[in-house]
Amino acid sequence: MEVNTLANIKSAIKRAELNVKRNEKNSAQKSAMRSAVKAFEANPTEELFRAASSSIDKAKSKGLIHANKASRDKARLAAKLG
């Protein structure tokens, strides 16, 4: 993978490559979380609630979203459920 960077030092180039990989992985996980939430909002069922809640918890545990945001999002989903 070729990263377009100004770095000349080998370790800095490696770090930039790792950052690109990490950013792609994080954005994919956030996208999956958003998709799960949208699926639940379109058809609020218990099964989709569990899937959305799980994806929110995973994003929280990885540090992609703040714990308070995760709690707030899950509370809003629970309110729509019942």
Backbone torsions as a table, in degrees:
resi	resn	phi	psi	omega
1	MET	NA	127.1	179.9
2	GLU	-100.5	119.3	180.0
3	VAL	-102.5	130.3	178.9
4	ASN	-81.7	100.3	-176.4
5	THR	-140.2	162.4	177.8
6	LEU	-88.7	-2.4	-175.8
7	ALA	-67.7	138.7	176.1
8	ASN	-109.1	-20.7	-176.4
9	ILE	-85.7	138.6	-174.5
10	LYS	-57.2	-44.4	-178.8
11	SER	-66.5	-34.6	178.8
12	ALA	-69.8	-35.6	176.9
13	ILE	-65.6	-43.4	178.3
14	LYS	-61.6	-42.8	179.8
15	ARG	-62.3	-41.1	178.9
16	ALA	-63.9	-38.8	178.0
17	GLU	-65.2	-42.2	178.7
18	LEU	-64.1	-37.9	179.1
19	ASN	-63.2	-38.8	178.8
20	VAL	-64.0	-45.4	178.9
21	LYS	-61.0	-45.1	-178.6
22	ARG	-63.4	-42.7	179.9
23	ASN	-62.5	-39.3	178.2
24	GLU	-64.9	-43.1	-179.9
25	LYS	-64.5	-44.0	-179.6
26	ASN	-64.3	-43.0	-179.1
27	SER	-67.5	-33.5	176.9
28	ALA	-65.9	-40.7	-179.6
29	GLN	-68.8	-39.8	177.5
30	LYS	-65.2	-38.2	178.4
31	SER	-64.3	-40.9	177.9
32	ALA	-63.5	-38.2	178.4
33	MET	-63.6	-46.6	179.9
34	ARG	-62.5	-39.2	179.3
35	SER	-64.0	-41.8	179.5
36	ALA	-64.0	-40.1	179.7
37	VAL	-67.2	-42.1	179.5
38	LYS	-65.4	-38.1	177.8
39	ALA	-62.4	-41.0	178.4
40	PHE	-66.0	-43.4	-177.8
41	GLU	-64.9	-31.5	178.7
42	ALA	-72.0	-34.7	-177.1
43	ASN	-145.4	83.2	-174.5
44	PRO	-68.7	100.0	175.2
45	THR	-123.7	163.6	-179.4
46	GLU	-61.2	-41.3	-178.4
47	GLU	-64.5	-45.3	179.0
48	LEU	-68.7	-30.9	175.8
49	PHE	-63.4	-45.3	179.0
50	ARG	-61.9	-41.0	179.6
51	ALA	-64.7	-44.9	-179.7
52	ALA	-66.3	-42.2	179.7
53	SER	-63.0	-41.2	178.9
54	SER	-63.9	-43.4	-179.4
55	SER	-66.9	-33.8	176.4
56	ILE	-66.3	-43.9	179.2
57	ASP	-62.7	-38.6	178.8
58	LYS	-64.6	-42.6	178.9
59	ALA	-64.1	-37.5	178.6
60	LYS	-65.9	-44.0	-176.7
61	SER	-67.7	-26.8	177.6
62	LYS	-85.7	-6.5	179.0
63	GLY	83.9	15.9	-179.3
64	LEU	-79.0	-30.4	174.4
65	ILE	-132.0	156.2	-178.4
66	HIS	-73.3	152.3	-178.7
67	ALA	-59.7	-38.8	-179.9
68	ASN	-67.0	-37.8	177.7
69	LYS	-65.8	-40.8	178.8
70	ALA	-61.7	-45.4	179.4
71	SER	-62.7	-42.7	179.9
72	ARG	-64.3	-43.7	-179.9
73	ASP	-64.0	-42.8	-179.8
74	LYS	-66.5	-37.0	177.9
75	ALA	-65.2	-39.5	178.7
76	ARG	-66.3	-39.6	178.2
77	LEU	-65.8	-40.9	-179.7
78	ALA	-64.0	-36.3	178.3
79	ALA	-65.0	-36.5	178.7
80	LYS	-73.0	-26.3	-179.1
81	LEU	-69.3	-42.7	-175.5
82	GLY	-152.0	NA	NA
